[in-house]
Amino acid sequence: MRNLDTDDILKSEYDLIEKGLLAFRLLKPGQIHLIAIITIPPNPLSMTSMKHTSQIMRPTGKYDLIMNDVNKLKNIIQQLNQLDLNKYPSIRIACDRFNRSYADKYSEDKLIDLCIGFEALYCKGEKFSPMGSTIGLACSMLLGVDDKHRHEIYYVLEKCFSLRNDIVHGKTYDNALAADLAPSLEKLLRMSILRLIP
């Protein structure tokens, strides 16, 4: 057996760790972060080593895992483990931006990351104008259960992309609106990723 230090373990298992964290986040909303990885060295007399992440944790939205969630979580983990994200760059980017949004300090940064995830997932390199309308239509058709629900999805995405454009182009924007829209946008991206994983 080869001795591995913490950094070696992290390098070899990084993909598995990232996919595990993503699975928890795709399962349900709430703040879940990797705080530490504990490794037990082969020599039982030596100290346990610990590696901390550098993510900033926001204090909003606790995460409760209940027994009914376990099978759903296992299915998501299995789907992600079977998926080579390098073969599906649109899903990889959407998942990366979804994960990254959990570390965003400001609601407008979260909104931007989530919008980039939507662009990657629904546009796949194509340019559409207006972006919010195109993505709103595609997402509403994928996730909407009836006309009313599809209209709600379309409206949220159109509003989010309009606000995102104001933010990235330096216009005055309503920060409270960004905070209000971010949870809905996160939920729609979560559902989209789960539906579009091959």
PyMOL CGO cylinders between C-alpha atoms (Angstrom):
from pymol import cmd
from pymol.cgo import CYLINDER

trace = [
    CYLINDER, 0.00, 0.00, 0.00, 1.29, 3.45, -0.94, 0.3, 1, 1, 1, 1, 1, 1,
    CYLINDER, 1.29, 3.45, -0.94, 1.34, 6.26, 1.58, 0.3, 1, 1, 1, 1, 1, 1,
    CYLINDER, 1.34, 6.26, 1.58, -0.67, 9.24, 0.43, 0.3, 1, 1, 1, 1, 1, 1,
    CYLINDER, -0.67, 9.24, 0.43, -0.63, 12.64, 2.02, 0.3, 1, 1, 1, 1, 1, 1,
    CYLINDER, -0.63, 12.64, 2.02, -3.78, 14.75, 2.12, 0.3, 1, 1, 1, 1, 1, 1,
    CYLINDER, -3.78, 14.75, 2.12, -2.95, 16.63, -1.08, 0.3, 1, 1, 1, 1, 1, 1,
    CYLINDER, -2.95, 16.63, -1.08, -2.43, 13.36, -3.01, 0.3, 1, 1, 1, 1, 1, 1,
    CYLINDER, -2.43, 13.36, -3.01, -5.78, 12.08, -1.81, 0.3, 1, 1, 1, 1, 1, 1,
    CYLINDER, -5.78, 12.08, -1.81, -7.48, 15.31, -2.79, 0.3, 1, 1, 1, 1, 1, 1,
    CYLINDER, -7.48, 15.31, -2.79, -5.92, 15.22, -6.28, 0.3, 1, 1, 1, 1, 1, 1,
    CYLINDER, -5.92, 15.22, -6.28, -6.95, 11.63, -6.91, 0.3, 1, 1, 1, 1, 1, 1,
    CYLINDER, -6.95, 11.63, -6.91, -10.44, 11.92, -5.46, 0.3, 1, 1, 1, 1, 1, 1,
    CYLINDER, -10.44, 11.92, -5.46, -11.26, 15.52, -6.37, 0.3, 1, 1, 1, 1, 1, 1,
    CYLINDER, -11.26, 15.52, -6.37, -13.77, 14.60, -9.09, 0.3, 1, 1, 1, 1, 1, 1,
    CYLINDER, -13.77, 14.60, -9.09, -15.59, 12.21, -6.76, 0.3, 1, 1, 1, 1, 1, 1,
    CYLINDER, -15.59, 12.21, -6.76, -15.69, 14.79, -3.96, 0.3, 1, 1, 1, 1, 1, 1,
    CYLINDER, -15.69, 14.79, -3.96, -16.97, 17.52, -6.30, 0.3, 1, 1, 1, 1, 1, 1,
    CYLINDER, -16.97, 17.52, -6.30, -19.66, 15.24, -7.72, 0.3, 1, 1, 1, 1, 1, 1,
    CYLINDER, -19.66, 15.24, -7.72, -20.72, 14.19, -4.21, 0.3, 1, 1, 1, 1, 1, 1,
    CYLINDER, -20.72, 14.19, -4.21, -21.13, 17.79, -3.11, 0.3, 1, 1, 1, 1, 1, 1,
    CYLINDER, -21.13, 17.79, -3.11, -22.97, 18.59, -6.36, 0.3, 1, 1, 1, 1, 1, 1,
    CYLINDER, -22.97, 18.59, -6.36, -25.34, 15.66, -5.74, 0.3, 1, 1, 1, 1, 1, 1,
    CYLINDER, -25.34, 15.66, -5.74, -26.32, 17.03, -2.32, 0.3, 1, 1, 1, 1, 1, 1,
    CYLINDER, -26.32, 17.03, -2.32, -26.93, 20.46, -3.85, 0.3, 1, 1, 1, 1, 1, 1,
    CYLINDER, -26.93, 20.46, -3.85, -28.95, 19.06, -6.74, 0.3, 1, 1, 1, 1, 1, 1,
    CYLINDER, -28.95, 19.06, -6.74, -31.08, 17.02, -4.35, 0.3, 1, 1, 1, 1, 1, 1,
    CYLINDER, -31.08, 17.02, -4.35, -32.61, 20.02, -2.58, 0.3, 1, 1, 1, 1, 1, 1,
    CYLINDER, -32.61, 20.02, -2.58, -32.01, 23.66, -1.69, 0.3, 1, 1, 1, 1, 1, 1,
    CYLINDER, -32.01, 23.66, -1.69, -30.12, 24.67, 1.42, 0.3, 1, 1, 1, 1, 1, 1,
    CYLINDER, -30.12, 24.67, 1.42, -26.59, 25.59, 2.34, 0.3, 1, 1, 1, 1, 1, 1,
    CYLINDER, -26.59, 25.59, 2.34, -24.27, 22.60, 2.24, 0.3, 1, 1, 1, 1, 1, 1,
    CYLINDER, -24.27, 22.60, 2.24, -20.52, 23.06, 2.08, 0.3, 1, 1, 1, 1, 1, 1,
    CYLINDER, -20.52, 23.06, 2.08, -17.46, 20.89, 2.40, 0.3, 1, 1, 1, 1, 1, 1,
    CYLINDER, -17.46, 20.89, 2.40, -15.67, 22.18, 5.46, 0.3, 1, 1, 1, 1, 1, 1,
    CYLINDER, -15.67, 22.18, 5.46, -12.96, 19.57, 5.88, 0.3, 1, 1, 1, 1, 1, 1,
    CYLINDER, -12.96, 19.57, 5.88, -11.64, 16.28, 4.64, 0.3, 1, 1, 1, 1, 1, 1,
    CYLINDER, -11.64, 16.28, 4.64, -10.22, 14.09, 7.36, 0.3, 1, 1, 1, 1, 1, 1,
    CYLINDER, -10.22, 14.09, 7.36, -7.63, 11.48, 6.44, 0.3, 1, 1, 1, 1, 1, 1,
    CYLINDER, -7.63, 11.48, 6.44, -6.39, 8.72, 8.68, 0.3, 1, 1, 1, 1, 1, 1,
    CYLINDER, -6.39, 8.72, 8.68, -2.73, 7.98, 8.01, 0.3, 1, 1, 1, 1, 1, 1,
    CYLINDER, -2.73, 7.98, 8.01, -1.41, 4.38, 7.93, 0.3, 1, 1, 1, 1, 1, 1,
    CYLINDER, -1.41, 4.38, 7.93, 0.55, 4.95, 11.15, 0.3, 1, 1, 1, 1, 1, 1,
    CYLINDER, 0.55, 4.95, 11.15, -2.04, 4.89, 13.94, 0.3, 1, 1, 1, 1, 1, 1,
    CYLINDER, -2.04, 4.89, 13.94, 0.26, 6.90, 16.24, 0.3, 1, 1, 1, 1, 1, 1,
    CYLINDER, 0.26, 6.90, 16.24, 0.40, 9.89, 13.92, 0.3, 1, 1, 1, 1, 1, 1,
    CYLINDER, 0.40, 9.89, 13.92, -2.10, 12.69, 13.99, 0.3, 1, 1, 1, 1, 1, 1,
    CYLINDER, -2.10, 12.69, 13.99, -5.21, 12.84, 11.82, 0.3, 1, 1, 1, 1, 1, 1,
    CYLINDER, -5.21, 12.84, 11.82, -4.73, 15.46, 9.15, 0.3, 1, 1, 1, 1, 1, 1,
    CYLINDER, -4.73, 15.46, 9.15, -7.35, 17.93, 8.06, 0.3, 1, 1, 1, 1, 1, 1,
    CYLINDER, -7.35, 17.93, 8.06, -7.76, 20.03, 4.93, 0.3, 1, 1, 1, 1, 1, 1,
    CYLINDER, -7.76, 20.03, 4.93, -10.09, 23.02, 5.05, 0.3, 1, 1, 1, 1, 1, 1,
    CYLINDER, -10.09, 23.02, 5.05, -11.83, 24.52, 2.06, 0.3, 1, 1, 1, 1, 1, 1,
    CYLINDER, -11.83, 24.52, 2.06, -11.60, 28.22, 1.41, 0.3, 1, 1, 1, 1, 1, 1,
    CYLINDER, -11.60, 28.22, 1.41, -15.24, 28.80, 0.52, 0.3, 1, 1, 1, 1, 1, 1,
    CYLINDER, -15.24, 28.80, 0.52, -17.09, 31.61, 2.24, 0.3, 1, 1, 1, 1, 1, 1,
    CYLINDER, -17.09, 31.61, 2.24, -20.24, 30.21, 3.79, 0.3, 1, 1, 1, 1, 1, 1,
    CYLINDER, -20.24, 30.21, 3.79, -23.41, 32.26, 3.81, 0.3, 1, 1, 1, 1, 1, 1,
    CYLINDER, -23.41, 32.26, 3.81, -25.54, 31.73, 6.91, 0.3, 1, 1, 1, 1, 1, 1,
    CYLINDER, -25.54, 31.73, 6.91, -28.84, 31.40, 5.03, 0.3, 1, 1, 1, 1, 1, 1,
    CYLINDER, -28.84, 31.40, 5.03, -30.90, 28.26, 4.48, 0.3, 1, 1, 1, 1, 1, 1,
    CYLINDER, -30.90, 28.26, 4.48, -30.04, 25.17, 6.52, 0.3, 1, 1, 1, 1, 1, 1,
    CYLINDER, -30.04, 25.17, 6.52, -29.82, 21.75, 4.89, 0.3, 1, 1, 1, 1, 1, 1,
    CYLINDER, -29.82, 21.75, 4.89, -31.64, 18.78, 6.40, 0.3, 1, 1, 1, 1, 1, 1,
    CYLINDER, -31.64, 18.78, 6.40, -31.17, 15.31, 4.94, 0.3, 1, 1, 1, 1, 1, 1,
    CYLINDER, -31.17, 15.31, 4.94, -34.07, 13.03, 5.85, 0.3, 1, 1, 1, 1, 1, 1,
    CYLINDER, -34.07, 13.03, 5.85, -34.53, 9.31, 5.27, 0.3, 1, 1, 1, 1, 1, 1,
    CYLINDER, -34.53, 9.31, 5.27, -36.82, 9.88, 2.27, 0.3, 1, 1, 1, 1, 1, 1,
    CYLINDER, -36.82, 9.88, 2.27, -33.96, 11.73, 0.56, 0.3, 1, 1, 1, 1, 1, 1,
    CYLINDER, -33.96, 11.73, 0.56, -31.45, 8.88, 0.71, 0.3, 1, 1, 1, 1, 1, 1,
    CYLINDER, -31.45, 8.88, 0.71, -32.60, 6.91, -2.35, 0.3, 1, 1, 1, 1, 1, 1,
    CYLINDER, -32.60, 6.91, -2.35, -32.97, 10.09, -4.42, 0.3, 1, 1, 1, 1, 1, 1,
    CYLINDER, -32.97, 10.09, -4.42, -29.46, 11.13, -3.39, 0.3, 1, 1, 1, 1, 1, 1,
    CYLINDER, -29.46, 11.13, -3.39, -28.07, 7.70, -4.32, 0.3, 1, 1, 1, 1, 1, 1,
    CYLINDER, -28.07, 7.70, -4.32, -29.67, 7.97, -7.77, 0.3, 1, 1, 1, 1, 1, 1,
    CYLINDER, -29.67, 7.97, -7.77, -28.20, 11.43, -8.36, 0.3, 1, 1, 1, 1, 1, 1,
    CYLINDER, -28.20, 11.43, -8.36, -24.74, 10.28, -7.23, 0.3, 1, 1, 1, 1, 1, 1,
    CYLINDER, -24.74, 10.28, -7.23, -24.98, 7.25, -9.52, 0.3, 1, 1, 1, 1, 1, 1,
    CYLINDER, -24.98, 7.25, -9.52, -26.00, 9.44, -12.48, 0.3, 1, 1, 1, 1, 1, 1,
    CYLINDER, -26.00, 9.44, -12.48, -23.14, 11.86, -11.85, 0.3, 1, 1, 1, 1, 1, 1,
    CYLINDER, -23.14, 11.86, -11.85, -20.57, 9.08, -11.38, 0.3, 1, 1, 1, 1, 1, 1,
    CYLINDER, -20.57, 9.08, -11.38, -21.55, 7.51, -14.70, 0.3, 1, 1, 1, 1, 1, 1,
    CYLINDER, -21.55, 7.51, -14.70, -21.31, 10.87, -16.46, 0.3, 1, 1, 1, 1, 1, 1,
    CYLINDER, -21.31, 10.87, -16.46, -18.06, 11.99, -18.06, 0.3, 1, 1, 1, 1, 1, 1,
    CYLINDER, -18.06, 11.99, -18.06, -18.54, 15.73, -17.80, 0.3, 1, 1, 1, 1, 1, 1,
    CYLINDER, -18.54, 15.73, -17.80, -15.73, 16.32, -20.31, 0.3, 1, 1, 1, 1, 1, 1,
    CYLINDER, -15.73, 16.32, -20.31, -17.97, 14.79, -23.01, 0.3, 1, 1, 1, 1, 1, 1,
    CYLINDER, -17.97, 14.79, -23.01, -20.82, 17.14, -22.10, 0.3, 1, 1, 1, 1, 1, 1,
    CYLINDER, -20.82, 17.14, -22.10, -19.31, 20.63, -21.74, 0.3, 1, 1, 1, 1, 1, 1,
    CYLINDER, -19.31, 20.63, -21.74, -22.70, 22.35, -21.50, 0.3, 1, 1, 1, 1, 1, 1,
    CYLINDER, -22.70, 22.35, -21.50, -23.68, 20.20, -18.50, 0.3, 1, 1, 1, 1, 1, 1,
    CYLINDER, -23.68, 20.20, -18.50, -20.19, 20.57, -16.96, 0.3, 1, 1, 1, 1, 1, 1,
    CYLINDER, -20.19, 20.57, -16.96, -20.36, 24.38, -17.17, 0.3, 1, 1, 1, 1, 1, 1,
    CYLINDER, -20.36, 24.38, -17.17, -23.92, 24.43, -15.82, 0.3, 1, 1, 1, 1, 1, 1,
    CYLINDER, -23.92, 24.43, -15.82, -22.90, 22.20, -12.90, 0.3, 1, 1, 1, 1, 1, 1,
    CYLINDER, -22.90, 22.20, -12.90, -19.75, 24.24, -12.21, 0.3, 1, 1, 1, 1, 1, 1,
    CYLINDER, -19.75, 24.24, -12.21, -21.70, 27.50, -12.16, 0.3, 1, 1, 1, 1, 1, 1,
    CYLINDER, -21.70, 27.50, -12.16, -24.45, 25.95, -10.04, 0.3, 1, 1, 1, 1, 1, 1,
    CYLINDER, -24.45, 25.95, -10.04, -21.83, 24.76, -7.52, 0.3, 1, 1, 1, 1, 1, 1,
    CYLINDER, -21.83, 24.76, -7.52, -19.98, 28.06, -7.65, 0.3, 1, 1, 1, 1, 1, 1,
    CYLINDER, -19.98, 28.06, -7.65, -23.15, 30.01, -6.87, 0.3, 1, 1, 1, 1, 1, 1,
    CYLINDER, -23.15, 30.01, -6.87, -23.13, 28.49, -3.37, 0.3, 1, 1, 1, 1, 1, 1,
    CYLINDER, -23.13, 28.49, -3.37, -19.96, 30.41, -2.54, 0.3, 1, 1, 1, 1, 1, 1,
    CYLINDER, -19.96, 30.41, -2.54, -21.13, 33.75, -3.96, 0.3, 1, 1, 1, 1, 1, 1,
    CYLINDER, -21.13, 33.75, -3.96, -21.17, 36.46, -1.32, 0.3, 1, 1, 1, 1, 1, 1,
    CYLINDER, -21.17, 36.46, -1.32, -23.58, 38.79, -3.12, 0.3, 1, 1, 1, 1, 1, 1,
    CYLINDER, -23.58, 38.79, -3.12, -26.96, 37.95, -4.63, 0.3, 1, 1, 1, 1, 1, 1,
    CYLINDER, -26.96, 37.95, -4.63, -26.06, 39.63, -7.93, 0.3, 1, 1, 1, 1, 1, 1,
    CYLINDER, -26.06, 39.63, -7.93, -23.00, 37.35, -8.26, 0.3, 1, 1, 1, 1, 1, 1,
    CYLINDER, -23.00, 37.35, -8.26, -25.22, 34.34, -7.61, 0.3, 1, 1, 1, 1, 1, 1,
    CYLINDER, -25.22, 34.34, -7.61, -27.66, 35.55, -10.26, 0.3, 1, 1, 1, 1, 1, 1,
    CYLINDER, -27.66, 35.55, -10.26, -24.84, 35.96, -12.80, 0.3, 1, 1, 1, 1, 1, 1,
    CYLINDER, -24.84, 35.96, -12.80, -23.40, 32.49, -12.11, 0.3, 1, 1, 1, 1, 1, 1,
    CYLINDER, -23.40, 32.49, -12.11, -26.82, 30.86, -12.40, 0.3, 1, 1, 1, 1, 1, 1,
    CYLINDER, -26.82, 30.86, -12.40, -27.57, 32.71, -15.67, 0.3, 1, 1, 1, 1, 1, 1,
    CYLINDER, -27.57, 32.71, -15.67, -24.26, 31.49, -17.11, 0.3, 1, 1, 1, 1, 1, 1,
    CYLINDER, -24.26, 31.49, -17.11, -25.30, 27.97, -16.12, 0.3, 1, 1, 1, 1, 1, 1,
    CYLINDER, -25.30, 27.97, -16.12, -28.57, 28.41, -18.00, 0.3, 1, 1, 1, 1, 1, 1,
    CYLINDER, -28.57, 28.41, -18.00, -26.78, 29.75, -21.07, 0.3, 1, 1, 1, 1, 1, 1,
    CYLINDER, -26.78, 29.75, -21.07, -24.43, 26.77, -21.15, 0.3, 1, 1, 1, 1, 1, 1,
    CYLINDER, -24.43, 26.77, -21.15, -27.23, 24.27, -20.61, 0.3, 1, 1, 1, 1, 1, 1,
    CYLINDER, -27.23, 24.27, -20.61, -29.78, 25.64, -23.06, 0.3, 1, 1, 1, 1, 1, 1,
    CYLINDER, -29.78, 25.64, -23.06, -27.73, 27.47, -25.69, 0.3, 1, 1, 1, 1, 1, 1,
    CYLINDER, -27.73, 27.47, -25.69, -24.77, 25.09, -26.06, 0.3, 1, 1, 1, 1, 1, 1,
    CYLINDER, -24.77, 25.09, -26.06, -22.57, 27.68, -27.72, 0.3, 1, 1, 1, 1, 1, 1,
    CYLINDER, -22.57, 27.68, -27.72, -25.26, 29.26, -29.90, 0.3, 1, 1, 1, 1, 1, 1,
    CYLINDER, -25.26, 29.26, -29.90, -26.05, 32.98, -29.61, 0.3, 1, 1, 1, 1, 1, 1,
    CYLINDER, -26.05, 32.98, -29.61, -29.67, 33.99, -29.24, 0.3, 1, 1, 1, 1, 1, 1,
    CYLINDER, -29.67, 33.99, -29.24, -31.25, 37.37, -28.84, 0.3, 1, 1, 1, 1, 1, 1,
    CYLINDER, -31.25, 37.37, -28.84, -32.96, 38.11, -26.57, 0.3, 1, 1, 1, 1, 1, 1,
    CYLINDER, -32.96, 38.11, -26.57, -31.31, 35.47, -24.39, 0.3, 1, 1, 1, 1, 1, 1,
    CYLINDER, -31.31, 35.47, -24.39, -33.85, 35.56, -21.56, 0.3, 1, 1, 1, 1, 1, 1,
    CYLINDER, -33.85, 35.56, -21.56, -36.78, 34.95, -23.90, 0.3, 1, 1, 1, 1, 1, 1,
    CYLINDER, -36.78, 34.95, -23.90, -35.09, 32.06, -25.70, 0.3, 1, 1, 1, 1, 1, 1,
    CYLINDER, -35.09, 32.06, -25.70, -33.93, 30.33, -22.54, 0.3, 1, 1, 1, 1, 1, 1,
    CYLINDER, -33.93, 30.33, -22.54, -37.22, 31.10, -20.80, 0.3, 1, 1, 1, 1, 1, 1,
    CYLINDER, -37.22, 31.10, -20.80, -39.14, 29.43, -23.60, 0.3, 1, 1, 1, 1, 1, 1,
    CYLINDER, -39.14, 29.43, -23.60, -36.86, 26.37, -23.70, 0.3, 1, 1, 1, 1, 1, 1,
    CYLINDER, -36.86, 26.37, -23.70, -36.87, 25.94, -19.93, 0.3, 1, 1, 1, 1, 1, 1,
    CYLINDER, -36.87, 25.94, -19.93, -40.62, 26.46, -19.63, 0.3, 1, 1, 1, 1, 1, 1,
    CYLINDER, -40.62, 26.46, -19.63, -41.22, 23.77, -22.24, 0.3, 1, 1, 1, 1, 1, 1,
    CYLINDER, -41.22, 23.77, -22.24, -38.90, 21.35, -20.41, 0.3, 1, 1, 1, 1, 1, 1,
    CYLINDER, -38.90, 21.35, -20.41, -40.13, 21.94, -16.87, 0.3, 1, 1, 1, 1, 1, 1,
    CYLINDER, -40.13, 21.94, -16.87, -43.62, 23.44, -17.12, 0.3, 1, 1, 1, 1, 1, 1,
    CYLINDER, -43.62, 23.44, -17.12, -46.51, 21.18, -16.19, 0.3, 1, 1, 1, 1, 1, 1,
    CYLINDER, -46.51, 21.18, -16.19, -49.21, 23.37, -17.72, 0.3, 1, 1, 1, 1, 1, 1,
    CYLINDER, -49.21, 23.37, -17.72, -49.58, 26.74, -19.48, 0.3, 1, 1, 1, 1, 1, 1,
    CYLINDER, -49.58, 26.74, -19.48, -49.75, 28.72, -16.23, 0.3, 1, 1, 1, 1, 1, 1,
    CYLINDER, -49.75, 28.72, -16.23, -46.59, 27.09, -14.88, 0.3, 1, 1, 1, 1, 1, 1,
    CYLINDER, -46.59, 27.09, -14.88, -44.77, 27.53, -18.21, 0.3, 1, 1, 1, 1, 1, 1,
    CYLINDER, -44.77, 27.53, -18.21, -45.67, 31.23, -18.19, 0.3, 1, 1, 1, 1, 1, 1,
    CYLINDER, -45.67, 31.23, -18.19, -44.32, 31.62, -14.63, 0.3, 1, 1, 1, 1, 1, 1,
    CYLINDER, -44.32, 31.62, -14.63, -41.02, 29.95, -15.59, 0.3, 1, 1, 1, 1, 1, 1,
    CYLINDER, -41.02, 29.95, -15.59, -40.72, 32.10, -18.71, 0.3, 1, 1, 1, 1, 1, 1,
    CYLINDER, -40.72, 32.10, -18.71, -41.38, 35.28, -16.73, 0.3, 1, 1, 1, 1, 1, 1,
    CYLINDER, -41.38, 35.28, -16.73, -38.79, 34.46, -14.03, 0.3, 1, 1, 1, 1, 1, 1,
    CYLINDER, -38.79, 34.46, -14.03, -36.08, 33.71, -16.58, 0.3, 1, 1, 1, 1, 1, 1,
    CYLINDER, -36.08, 33.71, -16.58, -36.82, 36.75, -18.71, 0.3, 1, 1, 1, 1, 1, 1,
    CYLINDER, -36.82, 36.75, -18.71, -36.72, 38.97, -15.60, 0.3, 1, 1, 1, 1, 1, 1,
    CYLINDER, -36.72, 38.97, -15.60, -33.48, 37.35, -14.35, 0.3, 1, 1, 1, 1, 1, 1,
    CYLINDER, -33.48, 37.35, -14.35, -31.67, 37.77, -17.66, 0.3, 1, 1, 1, 1, 1, 1,
    CYLINDER, -31.67, 37.77, -17.66, -32.82, 41.38, -17.95, 0.3, 1, 1, 1, 1, 1, 1,
    CYLINDER, -32.82, 41.38, -17.95, -31.50, 42.05, -14.45, 0.3, 1, 1, 1, 1, 1, 1,
    CYLINDER, -31.50, 42.05, -14.45, -28.27, 40.15, -15.19, 0.3, 1, 1, 1, 1, 1, 1,
    CYLINDER, -28.27, 40.15, -15.19, -27.73, 42.35, -18.27, 0.3, 1, 1, 1, 1, 1, 1,
    CYLINDER, -27.73, 42.35, -18.27, -28.20, 45.50, -16.17, 0.3, 1, 1, 1, 1, 1, 1,
    CYLINDER, -28.20, 45.50, -16.17, -25.67, 44.23, -13.62, 0.3, 1, 1, 1, 1, 1, 1,
    CYLINDER, -25.67, 44.23, -13.62, -22.93, 43.19, -16.06, 0.3, 1, 1, 1, 1, 1, 1,
    CYLINDER, -22.93, 43.19, -16.06, -23.32, 46.33, -18.17, 0.3, 1, 1, 1, 1, 1, 1,
    CYLINDER, -23.32, 46.33, -18.17, -22.99, 48.66, -15.19, 0.3, 1, 1, 1, 1, 1, 1,
    CYLINDER, -22.99, 48.66, -15.19, -26.56, 49.95, -15.11, 0.3, 1, 1, 1, 1, 1, 1,
    CYLINDER, -26.56, 49.95, -15.11, -28.33, 50.82, -11.91, 0.3, 1, 1, 1, 1, 1, 1,
    CYLINDER, -28.33, 50.82, -11.91, -30.21, 47.75, -10.68, 0.3, 1, 1, 1, 1, 1, 1,
    CYLINDER, -30.21, 47.75, -10.68, -32.43, 46.67, -7.81, 0.3, 1, 1, 1, 1, 1, 1,
    CYLINDER, -32.43, 46.67, -7.81, -30.29, 44.57, -5.45, 0.3, 1, 1, 1, 1, 1, 1,
    CYLINDER, -30.29, 44.57, -5.45, -33.37, 43.45, -3.49, 0.3, 1, 1, 1, 1, 1, 1,
    CYLINDER, -33.37, 43.45, -3.49, -34.85, 42.10, -6.72, 0.3, 1, 1, 1, 1, 1, 1,
    CYLINDER, -34.85, 42.10, -6.72, -31.66, 40.08, -7.35, 0.3, 1, 1, 1, 1, 1, 1,
    CYLINDER, -31.66, 40.08, -7.35, -31.97, 38.59, -3.85, 0.3, 1, 1, 1, 1, 1, 1,
    CYLINDER, -31.97, 38.59, -3.85, -35.66, 37.79, -4.43, 0.3, 1, 1, 1, 1, 1, 1,
    CYLINDER, -35.66, 37.79, -4.43, -35.12, 36.15, -7.83, 0.3, 1, 1, 1, 1, 1, 1,
    CYLINDER, -35.12, 36.15, -7.83, -31.98, 34.11, -7.02, 0.3, 1, 1, 1, 1, 1, 1,
    CYLINDER, -31.98, 34.11, -7.02, -33.78, 31.25, -5.16, 0.3, 1, 1, 1, 1, 1, 1,
    CYLINDER, -33.78, 31.25, -5.16, -36.26, 30.74, -8.02, 0.3, 1, 1, 1, 1, 1, 1,
    CYLINDER, -36.26, 30.74, -8.02, -33.45, 30.80, -10.56, 0.3, 1, 1, 1, 1, 1, 1,
    CYLINDER, -33.45, 30.80, -10.56, -31.45, 28.30, -8.49, 0.3, 1, 1, 1, 1, 1, 1,
    CYLINDER, -31.45, 28.30, -8.49, -34.45, 25.97, -8.29, 0.3, 1, 1, 1, 1, 1, 1,
    CYLINDER, -34.45, 25.97, -8.29, -35.02, 26.11, -12.06, 0.3, 1, 1, 1, 1, 1, 1,
    CYLINDER, -35.02, 26.11, -12.06, -31.36, 25.42, -12.82, 0.3, 1, 1, 1, 1, 1, 1,
    CYLINDER, -31.36, 25.42, -12.82, -31.34, 22.53, -10.33, 0.3, 1, 1, 1, 1, 1, 1,
    CYLINDER, -31.34, 22.53, -10.33, -34.41, 20.99, -11.99, 0.3, 1, 1, 1, 1, 1, 1,
    CYLINDER, -34.41, 20.99, -11.99, -32.99, 21.61, -15.50, 0.3, 1, 1, 1, 1, 1, 1,
    CYLINDER, -32.99, 21.61, -15.50, -29.69, 19.91, -14.73, 0.3, 1, 1, 1, 1, 1, 1,
    CYLINDER, -29.69, 19.91, -14.73, -31.46, 16.91, -13.22, 0.3, 1, 1, 1, 1, 1, 1,
    CYLINDER, -31.46, 16.91, -13.22, -33.72, 16.59, -16.28, 0.3, 1, 1, 1, 1, 1, 1,
    CYLINDER, -33.72, 16.59, -16.28, -30.89, 17.02, -18.82, 0.3, 1, 1, 1, 1, 1, 1,
    CYLINDER, -30.89, 17.02, -18.82, -28.26, 14.72, -17.33, 0.3, 1, 1, 1, 1, 1, 1,
    CYLINDER, -28.26, 14.72, -17.33, -27.88, 11.92, -19.91, 0.3, 1, 1, 1, 1, 1, 1,
]
cmd.load_cgo(trace, "trace")
